[in-house]
Amino acid sequence: MDLKGKKAIVFGGTSGIGLATTRMLADAGATVVAVSRDPSKATNLPEGVTTAACDVQDREAVAAVCSAAGPYDVLISAATGGPRAAGPFMEMDLDAYQNSFAKVWGYANVLRQGVSHLKNDGCAVLVSGAPARKARPGQVAISSAGGAVEALAKCVAKEIVPKRLNVVSPGVIDTPMFGPDEAKRKEMTSNATKANLIPRAGTAEEVAQAIMLVVQNDFMTGVTVDVDGGWLNS
Ligand SMILES: NC(=O)c1ccc[n+]([C@@H]2O[C@H](COP(=O)([O-])OP(=O)(O)OC[C@H]3O[C@@H](n4cnc5c(N)ncnc54)[C@H](OP(=O)(O)O)[C@@H]3O)[C@@H](O)[C@H]2O)c1
């Protein structure tokens, strides 16, 4: 797909991986709508990118934003969708575990409301996470939610042909998801990546590059691309 003159909508497009993707789409010549609950928080959005405020848990709001933006060529969700529980399953607050699936419900809302406005030769992308297929102790919640995202995408990709749907699965990436304190974030992400083949946190841009690949390659659908510094193989 040549992105010049194309239109894209990016849920979670105001921070981290979604923001890096918004920037790359705009650089490639696409018109981009970046969506989040509070897009006014976003700094350094490229010129020409428009924003919309919407919580991915609110189906009517998602439907309204997609309908206003459509038809579009690219539909992306990198919206975290809600908090995820951490810690061992046997000690975990089960309500917090259940709430960790907010990411899945948000993605489901975006696909359900958004795919009908996606052009037939368009591409949708969701972002899962490396623990979906290789979890360390204490990661049961993010692993289960990530696994559900990948299963959701594989099933839906078959049902929306000729529209394409892919997943990008990041390892540990240094983004505001880990909090505003840069020093704490660096310490946390570097501890979490010590055992990886590439022992450092990834950047939002490194993940966005993979999102751009699955968008632009018209022969890719129903796949998950790992951008994890070797997390799965270490
Ligand atoms: N960073 C990592 O190490 C990592 C690893 C694996 C997977 N991931 C996944 O990658 C995706 C992007 O993460 P990130 O690191 O880029 O996070 P981030 O920097 O915190 O960005 C999250 C984005 O999602 C938006 N958002 C969150 N909840 C939302 C909701 N309920 N409705 C609408 N928008 C919402 C946020 O904006 P508002 O606050 O304004 O709503 C923000 O734009 C997430 O699904 C995350 O689980 C990240």
PDBQT file of the ligand as one rigid body, heavy atoms in Angstrom, charges set to zero:
ROOT
HETATM    1  N1  LIG A 301       5.271  -0.414  26.195  1.00  0.00    +0.000 N 
HETATM    2  C1  LIG A 301       5.442  -1.733  26.239  1.00  0.00    +0.000 C 
HETATM    3  O1  LIG A 301       6.462  -2.257  26.779  1.00  0.00    +0.000 OA
HETATM    4  C2  LIG A 301       4.418  -2.645  25.642  1.00  0.00    +0.000 A 
HETATM    5  C3  LIG A 301       4.739  -4.016  25.569  1.00  0.00    +0.000 A 
HETATM    6  C4  LIG A 301       3.823  -4.889  25.020  1.00  0.00    +0.000 A 
HETATM    7  C5  LIG A 301       2.610  -4.417  24.575  1.00  0.00    +0.000 A 
HETATM    8  N2  LIG A 301       2.310  -3.091  24.667  1.00  0.00    +0.000 N 
HETATM    9  C6  LIG A 301       0.998  -2.650  24.181  1.00  0.00    +0.000 C 
HETATM   10  O2  LIG A 301       1.160  -1.661  23.201  1.00  0.00    +0.000 OA
HETATM   11  C7  LIG A 301       0.016  -0.799  23.212  1.00  0.00    +0.000 C 
HETATM   12  C8  LIG A 301       0.510   0.644  23.281  1.00  0.00    +0.000 C 
HETATM   13  O3  LIG A 301       1.238   0.820  24.486  1.00  0.00    +0.000 OA
HETATM   14  P1  LIG A 301       2.197   2.059  24.752  1.00  0.00    +0.000 P 
HETATM   15  O4  LIG A 301       3.369   1.510  25.464  1.00  0.00    +0.000 OA
HETATM   16  O5  LIG A 301       2.378   2.839  23.514  1.00  0.00    +0.000 OA
HETATM   17  O6  LIG A 301       1.310   2.857  25.822  1.00  0.00    +0.000 OA
HETATM   18  P2  LIG A 301       1.106   4.426  26.098  1.00  0.00    +0.000 P 
HETATM   19  O7  LIG A 301       2.321   5.207  25.728  1.00  0.00    +0.000 OA
HETATM   20  O8  LIG A 301       0.608   4.497  27.495  1.00  0.00    +0.000 OA
HETATM   21  O9  LIG A 301      -0.059   4.850  25.085  1.00  0.00    +0.000 OA
HETATM   22  C9  LIG A 301      -1.354   4.332  25.245  1.00  0.00    +0.000 C 
HETATM   23  C10 LIG A 301      -2.298   5.118  24.370  1.00  0.00    +0.000 C 
HETATM   24  O10 LIG A 301      -3.603   4.542  24.503  1.00  0.00    +0.000 OA
HETATM   25  C11 LIG A 301      -4.541   5.575  24.858  1.00  0.00    +0.000 C 
HETATM   26  N3  LIG A 301      -5.570   4.916  25.671  1.00  0.00    +0.000 N 
HETATM   27  C12 LIG A 301      -5.387   4.214  26.810  1.00  0.00    +0.000 A 
HETATM   28  N4  LIG A 301      -6.571   3.762  27.275  1.00  0.00    +0.000 NA
HETATM   29  C13 LIG A 301      -7.512   4.187  26.388  1.00  0.00    +0.000 A 
HETATM   30  C14 LIG A 301      -8.926   4.053  26.319  1.00  0.00    +0.000 A 
HETATM   31  N5  LIG A 301      -9.609   3.400  27.272  1.00  0.00    +0.000 N 
HETATM   32  N6  LIG A 301      -9.585   4.617  25.265  1.00  0.00    +0.000 NA
HETATM   33  C15 LIG A 301      -8.896   5.301  24.298  1.00  0.00    +0.000 A 
HETATM   34  N7  LIG A 301      -7.555   5.458  24.314  1.00  0.00    +0.000 NA
HETATM   35  C16 LIG A 301      -6.874   4.919  25.355  1.00  0.00    +0.000 A 
HETATM   36  C17 LIG A 301      -3.700   6.616  25.608  1.00  0.00    +0.000 C 
HETATM   37  O11 LIG A 301      -4.245   7.936  25.584  1.00  0.00    +0.000 OA
HETATM   38  P3  LIG A 301      -5.269   8.488  26.724  1.00  0.00    +0.000 P 
HETATM   39  O12 LIG A 301      -4.626   8.264  28.045  1.00  0.00    +0.000 OA
HETATM   40  O13 LIG A 301      -5.451   9.948  26.349  1.00  0.00    +0.000 OA
HETATM   41  O14 LIG A 301      -6.534   7.714  26.555  1.00  0.00    +0.000 OA
HETATM   42  C18 LIG A 301      -2.443   6.583  24.750  1.00  0.00    +0.000 C 
HETATM   43  O15 LIG A 301      -2.632   7.340  23.556  1.00  0.00    +0.000 OA
HETATM   44  C19 LIG A 301      -0.837  -1.214  24.414  1.00  0.00    +0.000 C 
HETATM   45  O16 LIG A 301      -1.872  -2.057  23.992  1.00  0.00    +0.000 OA
HETATM   46  C20 LIG A 301       0.141  -2.013  25.261  1.00  0.00    +0.000 C 
HETATM   47  O17 LIG A 301      -0.500  -2.991  26.045  1.00  0.00    +0.000 OA
HETATM   48  C21 LIG A 301       3.199  -2.186  25.184  1.00  0.00    +0.000 A 
ENDROOT
TORSDOF 0
